[in-house]
Amino acid sequence: MKLHTIPTGYFKLDGGAMFGVVPKTLWQKLNPPDANNLCTWAMRCLLIEDGSQLILIDCGIGNKQSEKFFSYYEPHGDDTLHKSLQALGYDTGDITDVILTHLHFDHCGGAVSRQGDKLIPTFRNATYWTHPKHWEWATHPNARERASFLPENIMPLWESGQLKFAEAGSREVHPMITLHTVSGHTESMFIPHIQYKDYTVVYCADLIPSMAHLPLPYVMAYDVRPLLTLDEKQELLASALKGNYVLFFEHDRTVECCTVQQTERGIREKESFKLSSLG
């Protein structure tokens, strides 16, 4: 098995929304905002290569939305999903499985592409995986999340017949990948745990979007059940401390991975590093 970081570019989100109840005087030191209070965040995906399988976890914001839509989030940077795959010698047709942690636009926008007047799955030979409860949640959205669940990112997957459902704790995609779920950020979001060499690599998705979010109170205002997020973070961090997990951050602007340690202030980062350093 080999693991590869797949950068898909950067975008901007409101700093207050990303750090919730934490005062700006604290969070601005961690991710300095621009004049509009927007902070830069990565959209960092993960590719798992093992034998005949090529498994992609999340796929960024994509490029099919309108100019007006993109003006809200200012996507930027030289990296794209396609360029990052090509740099490893792969094409979209080589992907066998796509694990979508959840169906918010910055995680699944790249799953569907525009071809003329049609919207088609980007990865034509892949099976797309989501949780059945999350699918129901995304296709019948509440008013709070409606702007994050875009039908054009979701329905073409169903219509193509390429979508499959996996339950919590499933290893159906790959025997070394366990699909844990959490429901504080959104209903039944996957948190993939990957057994890689002597490591457990955890794709943190939006449970812990960046290393700056390790402290328990640092919970996004986007979360639908913030108190549940607190409990879920606490449980994951306790497991990470005990098992020396490698936490992989999807949205941290600069840090790909870290391990954790117990400190007087709680569980915090121990070492930060690139995924490639695991060998």
N, C-alpha and C positions, 0 to 999 in steps of 0.2 A: 504493500500500500504506500502511496505517496500523497502528500497534502500540498496544495498550492494556494496561496493568497491570490484572489482575483479582484484587483482594484477596478471600480467602475466609475470613478470620478467623485466629485464633492458637490454638496449643496448646502443651502443655508436654512436654518430654522431659528425661530425666536428663542433667545437665551432664557427668558423667563419661563417659557413653556417647557423647555428642556430640563430645567432644574427645579421646577415646581415651587415649593414654599421656601427654598433656600434663597437668602437675600443676594441681590446682585453684587453687593460689596464682597461677597465670598466667591460666587461662581465666576465672576469676570476675570479672576486671577487664573482660573483653570482653562477657560476658553474665551479669550477676549472678543467682545462683540464689535460690530461695525457701528456706524452712526445711526443705523436703523434698529439697533439692538439685536441684529442677526449674527449668529455664530456659524462658523464653518464646520461641517461634519462630513466624514467619509461615508461612502457606500461600499463597504468591503465584503466581498463574497468569498466563498471557500469551495475549492474543487478537490474532490477525492478521486484518486486514480487507483483502481485495483482490478487487475486482470481485464476482463472484458467490460467492466463497468467504469463509467465516467460520471460522477455524481456531483452536481452543482447545488450548493446551498444558497438560496436567494439569488437575485439577479439585477438588483439596482432599479433605477427609476425609468430606464428605457429612453427612447427618443421620439415617441410618436405623439406626445401631447402637444397642445397648441402653444404658440409663443406666449400668449397671455398666462397660461398655466405655469409655464416655466419661469415667467417673470416673478412669480411669488417665491420661488425657491432658488433661483439663480444657480442652476447646475453649472459647474465649471471644472477645469482641469483637463489634462491631456489623456487621461485614462478612460477607456470605455470597456464595456463587457466584451465586445468583439475583439478589440486590440489585445486585451489581456489574454483571451483564449488563444488568439493567433500567435502571441509571443511564446506560448508553450507548445505550439505546433498543432493546435486543435481548431476545429470549425464547429459551428453550432450543431451541425448534423452529427457530430461525434458524441454529444451528450446523451447518456442513456436514461438518467433520472435527474429530476429537479425537485429538491425539497424546498417548499415555500414555508418559511417559518410562520408567516401570516400574510394576509393579502392587502396590507397597506401599500400605497402606490410606490413608496421608496424601496420596497422589498420585492415587489412582483412586477413592476412596470416593464422590466426587460423580458418578461415571460412571453409577451405578445408583441408582434411587430406588424406594421402596416405594409401591405403589399398592394399598391394601387388603391382600390376602394375597399379592399378586404383587410380584416384583422385576422392574423393566423398565429399559431404558436411559433415562437422563435426557434425552439428546439424541436424540429420536425420528427425526430426519432425517439424523443424522450417520453417517459412517463412522469407526469407532474403529481406531486404528493402534497396533500393538505389533510387537516383533521376534519371529520364530518361536522362536528359542532361548530368549528370555526367557519366552515363553508356556509352553514346555515346563517351564522351571525353576519358574515360578509355579504350574503345575497339578500338579506333582510335587515339592512343596517339601521342602527339607532341614529338619532339626530346628531349625537355627539361625534360619531365616527363617519357619518355619511360622506363627507368630503375626502376621506382617505380610502374608501372602497369604491373604486371606479369600475363600472360595468365593463368597459373596454379592456381592462386588465384581467378580468375574471371570466366572463361568459365565454369567450372564444376557447378557453381551456376545456370547459364542459362540452361545448358544441363539437369540438374536435374528437372527442372520445379518448383523449390522452390523460384525463384526470382520474386519479385514484385516491382513495381515502385510507389513512392509517390511524390506528388508535393510539392512545397514550401508552408508552412502554413498548411500542412496536419495534421489531428489528426486521420488518418486512423488506425494507429497501436494501439493507446490507447487514449481515450478521454482526459486524463490528460497530454499527451505528444504532444507538438507542434513541428513540424519539420521545423524550420527556415533554410534558406540557405544563404550562402555567397560564393563569387567566386574569392576572392583575392588569396587565397592559391592554389586552384584548382577549376575548374568549378563546381558550385552547390554542395558544401559540406554541409551536414546537421549539424546544431547546435541544438540539441534537448533541448527544454525547458520543464522541468518537474514540474508540480504543485504538491508539496508534503507538506502536512499539511499546515502551513502558509508560506511556502517558495516557491520561484521559483528557482529551481536548474538548472543551465545551464551547459551542457556538452560542454566544449569549443573546443574540438578536436584540430585542428592545427590553429585555428584563434588566440587563446592565449594559446600556448602549455604549458607554465609554468607561475608561478607567476612572475618570472623575466621578462616576456614579457608584463607586464602591461603598461609600458611607450610606448607611441605611436610609437616612432622611432624604437623600438625593434621588427623588422619584419624579418622573416627568408629569407635568400637568395633563399630558395627553392620556394618561392611564385611566381606564374606566373604573378600576377598583384599586385605588392607591394603597389602601391598608393591606389588601391582599398582596400587592407587590412587595410591601415591606416584609411580610412573612415569607414570600417565595424567595426574595433576595437573601434573607437570613438563612434559610434552609440551604440554598445553593452555596453560599459562602462558607457555611459550616462544613459542607461536604468537600468543597474545594480545599479548605484548610487541612482537613483530615486526610484527604486523598492526594494532596499536592497536584490538583488539577491545573491544567493550562487553560486560562480564560481567553477566548478569542473575541475581540471587540469589532462589531460591525461598523460602528459610527465614530469611533475615536479618530480624531483628525490625524494623529501621529503614531499612536501606540497600537500595534497589532495584537499583542498577547501579553499576559502577565501571570505570575503565580502570586499567592497571597501569604500573609503571615499575621499572627495575632499581635496587636499593639495595645497600648494603653487607651487609644482612641477607638478601638475596635479592629475588625479585620480590614487590612489595607494591603496595597501592593507590596510584594517582596522584590521581584525582579520583573522588568519589562523587556521585551525582545521581539524580534520578527519570527514568524512561524517557521521560516526556513532554517532557523538555528536548531530546530529539533532534529534535523537531518532527514 
